[in-house]
Amino acid sequence: MLRRSTLILLTFALAIPLAVAQKTITAEEAKSHIGEQQTVCGKVVSTRFANNSRGKPTFLNLDRAYPDQIFTVVIWGSDRSKFGDPETTYRGHRICVAGRITDYRGVPEIVAQERSQITTH
């Protein structure tokens, strides 16, 4: 009896983190999840490396292009080398980005600091 209950508990303990890890939201849904740790998925439809701007950010806009973007992935210049040439690498691809969603001037965004935060699909 002890074995069976231990096996059941172990099964549930392993299944719960997998279910949470697989949950994703769309770029459109991100605005309802500001402040949350989430994985946001969408197609990179426009990109920009602002190498003359402070912080040298790279912007990856999902599902709608700038200036009508609905979600942005930001990669700061200090982390850029970890991603190679992100504005070219990801353009046109479906990606998922994991991290804390913040709001910048009414547009939800995630700052990607590590390559492992972004997966392509």
N, C-alpha and C positions, 0 to 999 in steps of 0.2 A: 504494500500500500504506500509506503514511504517513497519507493522508487517511482511509482506512477505519478504521484503528486509533484515530486521533484521534476520529472520530465515535463509535465504540463506547465509548471511555472517557468522552466527554462525555455520552453517553446514560446510562451507569451513574451518573456523578457527579450528574446531575440527578434521576435516579429515586430514589436512596437517601434524600436528605433529604425528598422527598415522601412516601415510605413511612413514614418515622419520624414526620413531622408529622401524618399521618392516624391513627396508632394511638391509640386511646382505651381507657380501662378503665371499668368500672362502679363505682358507689359501694361496692358489696359487695367488689369486688376491691381497693379502695384500701388496706385494712388490711395487705395483703401488699406494699405499695410505699412504706412509711414511709421518708422521707429521699430519695425519688426525685422527679425532675422528671417530671410526668405530666399528662395531660389526663383528667379524670374527668367522666363524663356521668351524668345522672339527672334525675328529675323533682323539682322543688321542691315538697315536700308540706307544709312548715311553715316559717314565718319569724318573726323577732322583732327589733325595733329596741329595744335596751336603752339608751334615752336617759338613764336615771338611773344606769347603771353606769359604772365607771371606763373610760375609753376610748370610751364610747358605741358599742359594737359592734352590727353587724347580723348576724344569723345566718340562713343559708339552709340548711335541712336537706334532703338528697336522699334520695328513695325511702322513708324512714321518718321519721315525725314525732317531735319532742322529746316525751318523754324517752327514746324508744327509737331515736334517730337512729343511722345507721351511717356518715354522712359529713356534714360541715358546711363551708360556705363562710363565712368570716368577713370582714366589711368593717368596718374600724375607722372611728370617727367622723371622724378626720382625712382619710380618703379618701372619705367618704360622698358629698360633693358631686359627685364624678366619676361616680356611679352614679344620681343622682336620688333616687328613692324605691324602693330595691331590694327591700324587703320586699313591696311591692305589684307592682312591675314584673315580678318573676320568679316570684311565687307561681303555682303551677299549670302552669308552663312546663317543658319539658325544656331543660336547659342543659348546657353543657360548660364546665368551668373548668380553666385551665392554671396550673400552678405547682408548687412543692415541697410534697409531702405531709408534714405533721407529725402528731404524736399529741398530743392534749390529753385527758387523763384517760381513755385507752382508746378515744377516737373519732378517726379520721383527719380531718384538715381541711386546707384550703388557704386562706391569707390572700390575698384579692384586693385589690391596691393600684391597679390600673389597669382601666378599663372593657374594654380589649381582651383581658383575661384571660377574660372570660365571653362565651360566644356562646349564642344561643337557637336551638332547633331545633324 
